[in-house]
Amino acid sequence: MADAGQRQPRFHGRIPGERQCSQPGCSEAGEFRAPPEDGPRSGFNGPGEWRFLCLDHVREFNARYNFFNGMSAEEITAQQRPYAGWERETRAFNVGAGGTPRWADFLDPLDAIQARYGTGSHAARTDGKPLSDTERRALRVLGLEANVDRRALRERYSELVRRYHPDRNGGDRSHEKALQEVIESYKLLKGAAAFA
């Protein structure tokens, strides 16, 4: 934040410096940049020459400025096309030293690549219902195969809850983390399309 005594420039584009306005007969400071009216246009070799004007003269210049001044009808039409510039060929991307990346190189927490392109190497369920990697991890937590049905899923969940819950195993609280993983995995799987 600037000091209270230091003023910020009031107008965007003001270029500080000790220059006089290039408009003939004006003695104000030339603080604003404008292209010359008859000079070279900006192009491949750079922005061309600039002249510096005071605030009043740059406002006059902006009011009468015409980008298309000096262009033929064909050049104006070419500039006004909505896809002007797209006809140029673009460079190919550098594949780098490692070549094209594999899908397996990408982190895919939402299984978007797997669902779209079927890049997983897992065996499919016999009923054809897909399982995401997250759902397969949940099945591993429960110790189940991919082809398990909803009834077997519920039975395995009940068995593991009885095994790990402190109220059912004599107060042993050492399995609380495993119990939490079992509960989270079951919640995920019971809402999965494969078990609907």
Rosetta blueprint (number, residue, H / E / L):
1 M L
2 A L
3 D L
4 A L
5 G L
6 Q L
7 R L
8 Q L
9 P L
10 R L
11 F L
12 H L
13 G L
14 R E
15 I L
16 P L
17 G L
18 E L
19 R L
20 Q E
21 C L
22 S L
23 Q L
24 P L
25 G L
26 C L
27 S L
28 E L
29 A E
30 G L
31 E L
32 F E
33 R E
34 A E
35 P L
36 P L
37 E L
38 D L
39 G L
40 P L
41 R L
42 S L
43 G E
44 F L
45 N L
46 G E
47 P L
48 G L
49 E L
50 W L
51 R E
52 F E
53 L E
54 C L
55 L H
56 D H
57 H H
58 V H
59 R H
60 E H
61 F H
62 N H
63 A H
64 R H
65 Y L
66 N L
67 F L
68 F L
69 N L
70 G L
71 M L
72 S L
73 A H
74 E H
75 E H
76 I H
77 T H
78 A H
79 Q H
80 Q H
81 R L
82 P L
83 Y L
84 A L
85 G L
86 W L
87 E L
88 R L
89 E L
90 T L
91 R L
92 A L
93 F L
94 N L
95 V L
96 G L
97 A L
98 G L
99 G L
100 T L
101 P L
102 R L
103 W H
104 A H
105 D H
106 F L
107 L L
108 D L
109 P L
110 L L
111 D L
112 A H
113 I H
114 Q H
115 A H
116 R H
117 Y H
118 G L
119 T L
120 G L
121 S L
122 H L
123 A L
124 A L
125 R L
126 T L
127 D L
128 G L
129 K L
130 P L
131 L L
132 S L
133 D H
134 T H
135 E H
136 R H
137 R H
138 A H
139 L H
140 R H
141 V H
142 L H
143 G L
144 L L
145 E L
146 A L
147 N L
148 V L
149 D L
150 R H
151 R H
152 A H
153 L H
154 R H
155 E H
156 R H
157 Y H
158 S H
159 E H
160 L H
161 V H
162 R H
163 R H
164 Y H
165 H L
166 P L
167 D L
168 R L
169 N L
170 G L
171 G L
172 D L
173 R L
174 S L
175 H L
176 E H
177 K H
178 A H
179 L H
180 Q H
181 E H
182 V H
183 I H
184 E H
185 S H
186 Y H
187 K H
188 L H
189 L H
190 K H
191 G L
192 A L
193 A H
194 A H
195 F H
196 A L
